[in-house]
Amino acid sequence: MTIPERGAGRARATRPPVVADRRARATALYLNEAMTWDQIAAAVGYASRGAARDAVMKELSARSEQHAEEIRHGRVLMVGRLMALLETWTPIARDPSHPLAVKAAGIVTRALHQLAQVMGAYAPAKVEMTQTLAPPTDADAQRERVMANLAQYTQGLITAAGQRTALDAENFLRTQQDRTNTSNEQEATP
């Protein structure tokens, strides 16, 4: 058995074809047939649903790593091609007397735009937000202050409402007393 070159994927190269085939069949059942882990284990020949799940997850992980490597390779090729374009057309674009200067400027502009896209310059910035909490003692003290302020504010509202109610009741009684006095005076003067 030969050891593959560095970076060629040792685990994949040394895995027997039977194991690779079982993983591929289990992954196909998982992705295409929407079978449960027990059904996949029975269909493919795994001892348990956990073994079937582990095999499928390993296969999906290997596929995503392979796909990511293909994307990285494609980006490297694209950057190389764009850099070659820039090296060729930039000197022409900088020479205003050259008959292809305008065309070269357009090519350079488009190449720079594509290079920025490949390099991710137009991608939205990643923002990481973290929340820090005060230590429990500080949080408890702050909670107590908020509750005390709330109680004091509520007490002030209740007191103000009570004063208004008492004032309204007093005015009502005065009005009633004045009406009574006025009607008594009117009855007393014939």
Helices and strands as residue ranges (DSSP letters): H 10-14, H 17-28, I 29-33, H 37-44, H 49-94, H 101-119, H 136-188
